[in-house]
Amino acid sequence: MSKKHKMFSICLVIILVIVGIAGFNYANKNYTSNTETTVTPITTSPKTSGALKVSGNKLVDEKGNPVQLRGVSTHGIAWFPQYINENLFKELKTEWNVNVVRLSMYTAEYGGYSTGGDKESLKNLIRNGVKYAENQDMYVIIDWHILSDGNPNTYKEDSKEFFAQMSKEFSQNNNVIYEICNEPNGSTTWSEIKSYAEEIIPIIRSNDSDAIILVGTPNWSQYVGEALKNPITISDNIMYTLHFYAGTHKESLRNEMVSAINNGLPIFVSEFSICDASGNGAIDYNEAKKWIDTLNEHNISYVSWSLSNKSETSALISSNSNKTYGLLESDLSDTGKWLYNILTGENSPNPETNFENNINDTPSENNISENIVLNNSNVQYTTKLENSWVSNGEYFYLYRLKLKNIDSNDCSGWEITIPFNGNIKLSDNWCGNYTVNGNTLKITSVDYNGYIKAGDTIENVGFIVSGNSDLKITE
């Protein structure tokens, strides 16, 4: 073969290879074009952005560029430890476009850190979560998840011990954020929260001089205006949390948040969902969109509740799925499908349509608010049915209560019983100790709401029960 022919053959081979490669890439492009997103892929990560800082009212990277964290929160790790696994964390990073995971460790509930929980086991779950997040180049929030304890000072000594140990262990990590009091509530004031924070922050700072520290605000982390009036000044890199549930918290809370931001307060939404404040009920897609648009407009970081398969609307995973990674669309709840779309921009079947299709039989007779006044000894209580819905063939009812001390003397503790017209199962509850016996629900006070002055009223007590399609409280 002549040199000319050899050269022609070589060129032909090269051309064919190039065409083949181009054809392969084109085929792949066509194959993947259906999954291209309209959301900008996350570039903020510990490797690219380094240790985060607070500059004015903004969260910024190590070079001072504004950043936004977007991610998910676990439910209580004592109850759902299976979701702290590296396969799932990898999936959240690569497929969900997540760059932060929040590790929620309850302090006072069953199995809580300060109420009989296995402290070493809980700390090991935290350690694993931090390691998995680090391996997947994500930020991670260690959340001291106060809830039924109400006031962060209740278990302050435990908090000191916990954060002293955690901040020492992770002092060299640039991906760890500390949330020192999830949702102060009840009658807890900003003054009490600030006093607590001013004891915990120096403990963290003695080991970690510059990690971001998140501080909860009064009324389940909603009254950010109180923090604006009297911010914490003992340290830099402090942010204040605001929590919202779109079905309950609407324009007024958004306006308070925007006002606080415009006046210089750095805010981090470390927990939210798109149903009502109980974590259940119907999804409010319109309000959810308004919230996300506002958060994006102001570059506010946000974390969705919750990475679990609990039988409630806010859980991201369907209660019918036992998967802990390798999640398909069919494994997601309607909230999970919505969040996946928000984070990735990928089109999927309309979650609103799917949610409505799951509600085949709404208990219409109970779907309106009702107020029933009952007396138990010296306490008069008013029950209000705020919502009802059907999920997976079960009927759920959300009630909130007001309790009034009708005695002439102050009471130091209370107990009420609520009778229903059928047997019930307790799905969720807050601000009390709850037990079920057939068709009767008994609620007793907890340490922070047992005292009621004569003639005074307390609120913020509530529960969700399931039962028959015409379940009612009987007078």
KAKA-V442785 format. One record per backbone hydrogen bond with DSSP energy under -0.5 kcal/mol. CO is the residue of the C=O (numbers start at 1). NH is the residue of the N-H. E is the energy in kcal/mol with one decimal. If there is no record, write none. Layout:
co->CO nh->NH e->E
co->CO nh->NH e->E
//
This chain:
co->2 nh->6 e->-2.9
co->3 nh->7 e->-2.9
co->4 nh->8 e->-2.3
co->5 nh->9 e->-2.6
co->6 nh->10 e->-2.7
co->7 nh->11 e->-2.6
co->8 nh->12 e->-2.5
co->9 nh->13 e->-2.5
co->10 nh->14 e->-2.5
co->11 nh->15 e->-2.8
co->12 nh->16 e->-2.7
co->13 nh->17 e->-2.5
co->14 nh->18 e->-2.8
co->15 nh->19 e->-3.0
co->16 nh->20 e->-2.7
co->17 nh->21 e->-2.9
co->18 nh->22 e->-3.0
co->19 nh->23 e->-3.1
co->20 nh->24 e->-2.6
co->21 nh->25 e->-2.9
co->22 nh->26 e->-2.8
co->23 nh->27 e->-2.7
co->24 nh->28 e->-2.7
co->25 nh->29 e->-2.9
co->26 nh->30 e->-2.7
co->27 nh->31 e->-2.3
co->28 nh->32 e->-2.6
co->29 nh->33 e->-1.3
co->32 nh->35 e->-1.9
co->33 nh->36 e->-1.1
co->43 nh->45 e->-0.6
co->45 nh->49 e->-3.6
co->45 nh->50 e->-0.7
co->46 nh->50 e->-1.1
co->49 nh->62 e->-2.6
co->53 nh->55 e->-0.5
co->53 nh->60 e->-2.8
co->54 nh->56 e->-0.5
co->55 nh->58 e->-2.1
co->58 nh->55 e->-2.7
co->58 nh->60 e->-0.5
co->59 nh->67 e->-2.6
co->60 nh->53 e->-2.6
co->61 nh->64 e->-1.9
co->65 nh->61 e->-2.5
co->69 nh->302 e->-2.3
co->70 nh->99 e->-2.2
co->70 nh->100 e->-0.7
co->71 nh->304 e->-2.5
co->72 nh->102 e->-2.6
co->73 nh->306 e->-0.6
co->73 nh->307 e->-3.0
co->76 nh->79 e->-1.3
co->76 nh->80 e->-2.3
co->80 nh->83 e->-1.2
co->81 nh->84 e->-1.8
co->83 nh->85 e->-1.3
co->85 nh->89 e->-2.0
co->86 nh->90 e->-2.6
co->87 nh->91 e->-1.9
co->88 nh->92 e->-2.7
co->89 nh->93 e->-1.9
co->90 nh->94 e->-2.9
co->91 nh->95 e->-2.5
co->91 nh->96 e->-1.1
co->92 nh->98 e->-2.3
co->93 nh->97 e->-0.5
co->99 nh->139 e->-2.7
co->100 nh->72 e->-1.3
co->101 nh->141 e->-2.4
co->102 nh->74 e->-2.8
co->102 nh->104 e->-0.8
co->103 nh->105 e->-0.7
co->103 nh->143 e->-2.5
co->104 nh->77 e->-2.3
co->104 nh->106 e->-0.6
co->105 nh->145 e->-2.1
co->106 nh->113 e->-2.4
co->107 nh->114 e->-2.1
co->109 nh->112 e->-2.9
co->112 nh->115 e->-1.1
co->112 nh->117 e->-2.4
co->115 nh->111 e->-0.6
co->117 nh->119 e->-1.2
co->118 nh->122 e->-2.5
co->119 nh->123 e->-2.5
co->120 nh->124 e->-2.2
co->121 nh->125 e->-1.8
co->122 nh->126 e->-2.0
co->123 nh->127 e->-2.7
co->124 nh->128 e->-2.6
co->125 nh->129 e->-2.6
co->126 nh->130 e->-2.6
co->127 nh->131 e->-2.3
co->128 nh->132 e->-3.0
co->129 nh->133 e->-2.3
co->130 nh->134 e->-2.4
co->131 nh->135 e->-2.7
co->132 nh->136 e->-1.7
co->133 nh->138 e->-2.8
co->134 nh->137 e->-1.5
co->139 nh->101 e->-1.7
co->140 nh->142 e->-0.5
co->140 nh->177 e->-2.7
co->141 nh->103 e->-3.3
co->141 nh->143 e->-0.8
co->142 nh->144 e->-0.6
co->142 nh->179 e->-2.8
co->143 nh->105 e->-2.2
co->143 nh->145 e->-1.2
co->144 nh->146 e->-1.8
co->144 nh->182 e->-2.0
co->145 nh->107 e->-1.2
co->146 nh->183 e->-1.3
co->147 nh->150 e->-1.3
co->149 nh->151 e->-3.2
co->150 nh->152 e->-0.5
co->150 nh->185 e->-1.6
co->151 nh->154 e->-2.1
co->152 nh->155 e->-0.5
co->153 nh->156 e->-1.2
co->155 nh->159 e->-2.0
co->156 nh->160 e->-2.5
co->157 nh->161 e->-2.0
co->158 nh->162 e->-2.7
co->159 nh->163 e->-2.8
co->160 nh->164 e->-1.9
co->161 nh->165 e->-1.9
co->162 nh->166 e->-2.8
co->163 nh->167 e->-2.2
co->164 nh->168 e->-1.2
co->165 nh->169 e->-2.3
co->166 nh->170 e->-2.2
co->168 nh->171 e->-0.8
co->170 nh->173 e->-1.5
co->175 nh->140 e->-2.8
co->177 nh->142 e->-2.9
co->177 nh->179 e->-0.5
co->178 nh->180 e->-0.6
co->178 nh->214 e->-3.4
co->179 nh->144 e->-2.7
co->184 nh->220 e->-2.8
co->184 nh->221 e->-0.7
co->185 nh->188 e->-1.5
co->189 nh->193 e->-2.0
co->190 nh->194 e->-3.2
co->191 nh->195 e->-2.1
co->192 nh->196 e->-2.0
co->193 nh->197 e->-2.9
co->194 nh->198 e->-2.4
co->196 nh->199 e->-1.5
co->196 nh->200 e->-2.0
co->197 nh->201 e->-3.0
co->199 nh->203 e->-0.6
co->200 nh->204 e->-1.9
co->201 nh->205 e->-2.8
co->202 nh->206 e->-1.6
co->204 nh->207 e->-1.6
co->204 nh->208 e->-3.2
co->212 nh->178 e->-2.4
co->213 nh->239 e->-2.5
co->214 nh->180 e->-2.2
co->215 nh->241 e->-2.4
co->217 nh->221 e->-2.0
co->218 nh->222 e->-2.4
co->218 nh->223 e->-2.3
co->221 nh->243 e->-3.2
co->222 nh->224 e->-2.1
co->223 nh->226 e->-1.1
co->223 nh->227 e->-0.8
co->224 nh->228 e->-1.9
co->225 nh->229 e->-1.6
co->226 nh->230 e->-1.0
co->228 nh->231 e->-0.5
co->237 nh->213 e->-2.2
co->239 nh->215 e->-2.4
co->240 nh->268 e->-2.2
co->242 nh->271 e->-0.6
co->244 nh->273 e->-1.5
co->245 nh->248 e->-2.5
co->245 nh->249 e->-3.1
co->248 nh->250 e->-0.6
co->250 nh->253 e->-0.6
co->250 nh->254 e->-2.0
co->251 nh->255 e->-2.9
co->252 nh->256 e->-1.9
co->253 nh->257 e->-2.4
co->254 nh->258 e->-2.8
co->255 nh->259 e->-2.5
co->256 nh->260 e->-2.2
co->257 nh->261 e->-2.5
co->258 nh->262 e->-2.9
co->259 nh->263 e->-1.2
co->260 nh->265 e->-2.6
co->261 nh->264 e->-2.3
co->265 nh->267 e->-0.6
co->266 nh->240 e->-2.6
co->268 nh->242 e->-1.3
co->268 nh->270 e->-1.3
co->269 nh->303 e->-1.5
co->271 nh->244 e->-1.2
co->272 nh->305 e->-2.8
co->273 nh->246 e->-2.4
co->274 nh->284 e->-2.8
co->275 nh->247 e->-3.6
co->275 nh->248 e->-0.6
co->276 nh->279 e->-2.3
co->279 nh->314 e->-2.3
co->280 nh->276 e->-2.4
co->283 nh->285 e->-0.8
co->284 nh->288 e->-2.1
co->285 nh->289 e->-2.2
co->286 nh->290 e->-1.8
co->287 nh->291 e->-2.4
co->288 nh->292 e->-2.5
co->289 nh->293 e->-2.7
co->290 nh->294 e->-2.0
co->291 nh->295 e->-2.8
co->292 nh->296 e->-2.7
co->293 nh->297 e->-2.3
co->294 nh->298 e->-1.8
co->295 nh->300 e->-2.9
co->296 nh->299 e->-1.0
co->301 nh->269 e->-2.2
co->302 nh->71 e->-2.0
co->303 nh->272 e->-0.8
co->304 nh->73 e->-3.0
co->306 nh->308 e->-1.7
co->306 nh->316 e->-2.8
co->307 nh->75 e->-0.8
co->308 nh->317 e->-2.2
co->310 nh->312 e->-2.5
co->312 nh->315 e->-1.2
co->316 nh->333 e->-2.0
co->318 nh->321 e->-1.8
co->328 nh->331 e->-1.7
co->328 nh->332 e->-0.5
co->329 nh->332 e->-1.4
co->331 nh->318 e->-2.8
co->333 nh->337 e->-2.4
co->334 nh->338 e->-2.2
co->335 nh->339 e->-2.6
co->336 nh->340 e->-2.5
co->337 nh->341 e->-1.9
co->338 nh->342 e->-2.2
co->339 nh->343 e->-2.8
co->340 nh->344 e->-2.1
co->341 nh->345 e->-2.6
co->344 nh->39 e->-0.9
co->350 nh->354 e->-2.0
co->351 nh->355 e->-2.6
co->352 nh->356 e->-2.4
co->353 nh->357 e->-2.3
co->354 nh->358 e->-1.1
co->355 nh->358 e->-0.6
co->355 nh->359 e->-0.7
co->356 nh->359 e->-1.0
co->358 nh->360 e->-1.2
co->362 nh->364 e->-2.3
co->363 nh->366 e->-1.3
co->364 nh->367 e->-1.1
co->370 nh->372 e->-0.5
co->370 nh->385 e->-1.4
co->372 nh->374 e->-0.5
co->372 nh->383 e->-2.6
co->374 nh->381 e->-3.0
co->376 nh->379 e->-2.3
co->378 nh->380 e->-0.5
co->378 nh->406 e->-2.0
co->378 nh->407 e->-0.7
co->379 nh->376 e->-3.3
co->380 nh->404 e->-3.3
co->381 nh->374 e->-2.7
co->382 nh->402 e->-1.7
co->383 nh->372 e->-1.8
co->384 nh->386 e->-0.8
co->384 nh->400 e->-2.1
co->387 nh->398 e->-2.8
co->389 nh->396 e->-3.0
co->391 nh->394 e->-2.1
co->394 nh->391 e->-2.3
co->394 nh->396 e->-0.5
co->395 nh->467 e->-1.5
co->396 nh->389 e->-1.8
co->397 nh->399 e->-0.6
co->397 nh->465 e->-2.1
co->398 nh->386 e->-2.5
co->398 nh->387 e->-1.2
co->399 nh->463 e->-2.1
co->400 nh->384 e->-2.2
co->401 nh->461 e->-0.9
co->402 nh->382 e->-2.6
co->403 nh->458 e->-2.6
co->404 nh->380 e->-2.9
co->404 nh->406 e->-1.0
co->405 nh->455 e->-2.4
co->411 nh->452 e->-2.1
co->414 nh->445 e->-2.2
co->416 nh->443 e->-2.8
co->417 nh->419 e->-0.5
co->418 nh->441 e->-2.4
co->419 nh->474 e->-2.3
co->425 nh->427 e->-0.5
co->425 nh->466 e->-2.5
co->428 nh->464 e->-3.0
co->430 nh->462 e->-1.6
co->432 nh->434 e->-0.5
co->433 nh->444 e->-2.3
co->435 nh->442 e->-3.0
co->437 nh->439 e->-0.7
co->437 nh->440 e->-1.5
co->438 nh->424 e->-2.2
co->439 nh->420 e->-2.5
co->440 nh->437 e->-2.7
co->440 nh->442 e->-0.5
co->441 nh->418 e->-3.1
co->442 nh->435 e->-2.1
co->443 nh->416 e->-2.8
co->444 nh->433 e->-2.7
co->446 nh->449 e->-1.4
co->446 nh->450 e->-0.9
co->450 nh->452 e->-0.6
co->452 nh->411 e->-2.5
co->453 nh->456 e->-2.4
co->456 nh->405 e->-2.3
co->458 nh->403 e->-2.5
co->461 nh->401 e->-2.9
co->462 nh->430 e->-2.1
co->463 nh->399 e->-2.7
co->464 nh->427 e->-3.0
co->464 nh->428 e->-1.6
co->465 nh->397 e->-2.6
co->466 nh->425 e->-2.1
co->467 nh->395 e->-0.7
co->468 nh->471 e->-1.5
co->472 nh->421 e->-2.0
//
